[in-house]
Amino acid sequence: MTPSFQNSEEQEVWESLRGLNDAWTKGNGEKLADYFHRDMVAITPTDQYRREGREECVAGWLGFLAVAKVHRWEEVDPKIQVYGNTAIVTYYFDMAFETGGQMVKMGGRDMFVFVKEDGRWWAVADQFSPYPQ
């Protein structure tokens, strides 16, 4: 089900987020460079320190894809808040992936910050985590 948004800017941000998530969940992780801002930062549940810069962030997602095959991905209950040239996107996710011969099903939450530069929305920060146990 496609969520409805209040205005065209929210829709543009959503399309950027969906393109970004489609890139890595459908095995095209290299395309993340088309969505990650050059100064992208990410806080992940598996890295002690934040990932800094487009290349390091792309490498992190590619590292996951090197050991896992995503079978299902869904964003749930997205919320987009636009403040000028900045947008905050929060949602819950539901996914299934195979790694080490085992199927893993998990859910969690994700928060992206996007910035609009040169007429398009770039992901500049991400923090995601599984639901607490």
C-alpha positions in Angstrom: 0.0 0.0 0.0 1.4 3.4 -1.0 1.1 6.0 1.8 -0.5 9.3 1.1 1.3 12.5 1.9 0.2 16.1 2.4 2.2 17.7 -0.4 4.5 17.1 -3.3 7.7 17.7 -1.3 6.8 14.8 1.0 6.1 12.7 -2.0 9.5 13.5 -3.5 11.3 12.6 -0.3 9.3 9.3 -0.1 10.3 8.5 -3.7 14.0 9.1 -2.8 13.7 6.9 0.2 12.0 4.1 -1.8 14.6 4.3 -4.5 17.4 4.1 -1.9 15.8 1.1 -0.1 15.0 -0.6 -3.4 18.6 -0.3 -4.4 20.0 -2.3 -1.5 17.1 -4.6 -0.9 17.0 -5.7 -4.5 20.8 -6.4 -4.7 21.9 -3.1 -6.4 23.8 -1.7 -3.4 26.3 0.2 -5.6 23.4 2.4 -6.6 23.2 3.8 -3.1 25.9 6.3 -4.2 23.0 7.9 -6.2 21.1 8.5 -3.0 23.7 9.0 -0.2 25.0 12.6 0.2 28.8 13.0 0.0 28.7 13.8 3.8 26.4 10.9 4.7 26.7 9.5 8.3 25.1 6.3 9.6 24.7 4.9 13.1 24.0 1.1 12.8 23.4 -1.6 15.4 26.5 -3.5 14.3 29.1 -0.7 14.1 30.7 0.7 17.3 31.4 4.0 15.5 29.4 6.0 13.0 30.1 5.5 9.3 31.2 8.8 7.8 31.0 9.8 4.1 29.2 8.3 1.1 31.9 5.7 0.3 32.1 4.3 3.9 28.3 4.2 4.1 27.9 2.4 0.8 30.6 0.0 1.9 28.6 -0.8 5.0 25.5 -1.7 3.1 27.5 -3.7 0.5 29.1 -5.6 3.4 25.7 -6.7 4.6 24.7 -7.7 1.0 27.9 -9.7 0.7 26.7 -12.1 3.5 22.9 -11.8 3.2 20.2 -12.0 0.6 17.1 -10.0 1.2 13.9 -11.8 0.5 11.4 -9.3 1.9 11.5 -5.6 2.8 8.6 -3.4 3.8 8.4 0.1 5.3 5.5 0.4 7.7 3.7 3.6 9.0 6.1 6.2 7.4 6.1 9.8 8.7 7.8 12.6 6.7 8.5 16.0 8.2 9.8 18.7 5.9 11.6 21.8 7.3 12.7 23.9 4.4 15.5 22.0 2.6 15.6 19.3 5.3 13.3 16.3 5.8 13.1 13.7 8.5 11.7 10.3 7.6 10.8 7.8 10.2 9.2 4.4 9.7 9.2 0.8 11.0 10.5 -2.0 8.8 9.7 -5.6 8.4 12.2 -7.8 6.6 13.4 -11.3 5.9 16.9 -12.2 4.8 19.0 -15.3 4.4 22.5 -15.4 5.9 24.7 -18.4 6.7 22.1 -20.8 5.3 19.4 -19.5 7.8 16.4 -17.3 7.2 16.2 -14.4 9.6 13.0 -12.4 10.1 13.2 -9.1 11.9 11.6 -5.8 12.4 12.9 -2.5 13.6 12.8 1.2 13.2 14.6 3.6 10.9 15.2 7.3 10.8 16.7 9.1 7.8 17.5 12.8 7.4 17.4 14.1 3.8 18.7 17.4 2.5 17.6 19.1 -0.7 20.6 20.2 -2.9 20.6 20.9 -6.6 16.9 20.1 -6.9 17.0 16.6 -5.4 16.7 15.0 -2.0 19.9 13.3 -0.6 20.1 11.0 2.4 22.6 12.7 4.8 22.0 10.7 7.9 20.6 7.3 9.0 20.1 5.6 12.3 18.4 2.2 12.4 17.9 -0.6 14.9 15.9 -3.7 15.5 13.1 -3.6 18.0 14.3 -3.9 21.6 14.1 -7.4 23.0 
